[in-house]
Every structure is written in C-alpha cells, then in structure tokens.
C-alpha cells in the first residue's frame, strides 16, 4: 500500500469552533525513502487566525488573502492521497480538521488507513517527550532549520522520523528495498515481500532443548505442556 506523510497548519485548535486549515502538505514515500512526489498548498481560511496559532506557524490572514480556498484544492488533494495509508503525527487533530473541511465542501470524509506516529512514539518511548522536535533530537535528524512549524517542512521531517522509528521492523517483514537489491517490485511496480529465510536448529541445539524439557518435566511433576506438544504426532 502507498504511504503518504501528511500535515496541516490551522487557524486554531478546534474545527468545531470554526477554525480552518491554512496549509496542507503531503509527501509520498517510495519504499523506505522519501520521494519527490509532494502536494503542498496554502489556503485562505476566510477568518482570523488565533494569535497563539500564528506564533507557532507565522502565517497571517493578510499573507493568505490571495490563496485558494480549501474547496478549490480538495479534489487534487483527494486524488493525491487516494488509496494511500496516511502517516500523521497526532492524527486525530489533522483528520478532524480535514474531515471538517471536506464536510463544508460537500465532499466525502476520509476513509484512508492512518498511522499515528505520536501513538507509535509513545509506545516506543513511554514517559518521554514525543513531539516532532524531541523525536528529531532522539533519532539525530537535523531540524535546525525548523524555527516555525510549516506543513511541508514538517512532513519531510516526519518522514525521516517514521523511517527511523520503523528501522528494522520493515526488514523483518521483508519489505526493506535497498538500492543494491534494486527494490522488490512486481510487474506492476508494486512492492512485494521477500521470502523469509528459515534457520533450522542444529543437533546440539535440539539435544539441549530436549534436556531442558526433561528438567522442566521433572520439576513440574509431569506437567510440562511443551513436552506433551512435542510428543504429539504431526498432522
């Protein structure tokens, strides 16, 4: 499945209070790399921008007056992300705003599968800061040029963070396509899984295993389930 990293900037924190999207960016992943296929638009929100939000992203209503409205760019955005799995940091926030904008435009709500990198980060690093800056520091990704939040820059940084967080995980699934291997694609250019390499135990290892089961059998007075399973004939 195609993967697309997505981010938005907004006039405030809650679409239910009438806040709108003022910038949307998406970047497509090419296997384990960031591709050059991007979608990026600034938008006229048709309303004032909260002072707190402006301090975060630096965008003003004057700056956005001549930009298109969300409804004008929505078809192109939906086409770009169609069928893709979306990678978003704090996904409920962005998905909530995107669905609110789509509803205002009279368009169907998003049905894409979503990976929330904030949730992933919290599972990997419980009790630690897991905002984008903290993750960049943790995974040694250069974010020195991120003086303000920006949807396009943040998608690029988040893509690198996602690759760092899932490093090894993809290769275990057989989906790691390096340049030397030329990638693993079928005739339609879609990624395919590599065959799994199976390593059988040696005779010495099997003997140690049997000995350990015997010890467990004695200690448990004949209640070793593993030994029972091993003795069952294979179907």
Protein Blocks (a to p, Z undefined) as FASTA:
>chain_A
ZZdddddddfblblknopacfbdcddddehjaccfbdcdddddehiacdfklmmmnopaf
klmmmpccfklmmmmmmmmmgoiacddehkllmmmmmmmmmmmnopacdfbdcddfklmm
mmmmghiacbfklmmmmnopafklmmbccfklmmmmmmmmmmmmmgojlmmnopaccfkl
npaadfkopacddddddddddfklmmmmmmmmmmmmmmnnopafklmmmmpccZZ
